[in-house]
Amino acid sequence: MARTAVIESFEQKIEKAQMDVVKTKQKYDAAVTKLVHVWHSETEDRFCCANTYC
């Protein structure tokens, strides 16, 4: 029974870590998107982000 509890605890930690990775990736993607928009607006290139107008 104790072994099962340890395994469940590890599984919960893994699931939390996976969720943290997803959240961090979303924040990273948002930051990169924002930088791309800033860069394009500064270079006066109005077509960016898969040929959509910024």
C-alpha positions as YAML, in Angstrom:
chain: A
units: angstrom
residues:
- id: 1
  name: MET
  ca: [0.00, 0.00, 0.00]
- id: 2
  name: ALA
  ca: [2.81, 2.45, 0.80]
- id: 3
  name: ARG
  ca: [4.43, 1.72, -2.54]
- id: 4
  name: THR
  ca: [1.18, 2.62, -4.32]
- id: 5
  name: ALA
  ca: [1.01, 5.91, -2.44]
- id: 6
  name: VAL
  ca: [4.57, 6.75, -3.46]
- id: 7
  name: ILE
  ca: [3.82, 5.95, -7.09]
- id: 8
  name: GLU
  ca: [0.67, 8.09, -7.00]
- id: 9
  name: SER
  ca: [2.65, 10.93, -5.46]
- id: 10
  name: PHE
  ca: [5.23, 10.72, -8.23]
- id: 11
  name: GLU
  ca: [2.47, 10.63, -10.85]
- id: 12
  name: GLN
  ca: [0.94, 13.78, -9.38]
- id: 13
  name: LYS
  ca: [4.31, 15.52, -9.41]
- id: 14
  name: ILE
  ca: [4.84, 14.51, -13.03]
- id: 15
  name: GLU
  ca: [1.39, 15.78, -14.01]
- id: 16
  name: LYS
  ca: [2.04, 19.10, -12.28]
- id: 17
  name: ALA
  ca: [5.40, 19.42, -13.99]
- id: 18
  name: GLN
  ca: [3.78, 18.73, -17.36]
- id: 19
  name: MET
  ca: [1.17, 21.42, -16.72]
- id: 20
  name: ASP
  ca: [3.94, 23.84, -15.71]
- id: 21
  name: VAL
  ca: [5.77, 23.10, -18.96]
- id: 22
  name: VAL
  ca: [2.62, 23.79, -20.99]
- id: 23
  name: LYS
  ca: [2.01, 27.09, -19.16]
- id: 24
  name: THR
  ca: [5.64, 28.14, -19.61]
- id: 25
  name: LYS
  ca: [5.51, 27.27, -23.33]
- id: 26
  name: GLN
  ca: [2.35, 29.35, -23.73]
- id: 27
  name: LYS
  ca: [4.03, 32.32, -22.02]
- id: 28
  name: TYR
  ca: [7.11, 31.88, -24.20]
- id: 29
  name: ASP
  ca: [5.03, 31.73, -27.38]
- id: 30
  name: ALA
  ca: [3.11, 34.85, -26.36]
- id: 31
  name: ALA
  ca: [6.34, 36.73, -25.66]
- id: 32
  name: VAL
  ca: [7.86, 35.70, -28.99]
- id: 33
  name: THR
  ca: [4.69, 36.74, -30.82]
- id: 34
  name: LYS
  ca: [4.78, 40.12, -29.11]
- id: 35
  name: LEU
  ca: [8.44, 40.58, -30.05]
- id: 36
  name: VAL
  ca: [7.73, 39.67, -33.66]
- id: 37
  name: HIS
  ca: [4.94, 42.24, -33.80]
- id: 38
  name: VAL
  ca: [7.19, 44.91, -32.28]
- id: 39
  name: TRP
  ca: [10.02, 44.06, -34.65]
- id: 40
  name: HIS
  ca: [7.74, 44.14, -37.67]
- id: 41
  name: SER
  ca: [6.18, 47.44, -36.63]
- id: 42
  name: GLU
  ca: [9.62, 48.98, -36.16]
- id: 43
  name: THR
  ca: [10.80, 47.76, -39.55]
- id: 44
  name: GLU
  ca: [7.55, 48.89, -41.18]
- id: 45
  name: ASP
  ca: [6.93, 45.39, -42.47]
- id: 46
  name: ARG
  ca: [3.17, 45.22, -42.10]
- id: 47
  name: PHE
  ca: [2.78, 41.63, -43.26]
- id: 48
  name: CYS
  ca: [3.86, 39.13, -40.68]
- id: 49
  name: CYS
  ca: [2.53, 36.19, -38.72]
- id: 50
  name: ALA
  ca: [1.72, 33.88, -41.63]
- id: 51
  name: ASN
  ca: [0.85, 36.70, -44.03]
- id: 52
  name: THR
  ca: [-1.72, 38.36, -41.80]
- id: 53
  name: TYR
  ca: [-1.79, 42.10, -41.35]
- id: 54
  name: CYS
  ca: [-0.36, 43.28, -38.03]
...
